Amino acid sequence: MTGTFITQSGDSVLITVRVIPRATRSHIAGTRNDALLVRLSAPPVDGAANAELVEVLAAALDVPRRDISLIAGERSRTKRVQVRGLTAVDVNQRLTRDPG
């Protein structure tokens, strides 16, 4: 899942994410157009999809939710997310590991 959507920025990592709200289940669905594709069951209303995005990424990366921040694209399907405490290599490894 290596791509230009994961970049190191000081002591944090920036990830470009493309979300698809109102999916049947929330999960990371691969990549699309140089972005991590995340399907979310939440609707894009009152920040529900953004909150769910943080939860999905926190679980996938095995970090606390407080270490993940939405820094751009709050009302867009394409977002920039900052993950503190990991390197780009760590993020890539955790996103590509076998969940089972």
Order of alpha helices (4+ residues) and beta strands (2+ residues): beta-beta-beta-beta-alpha-beta-beta-alpha
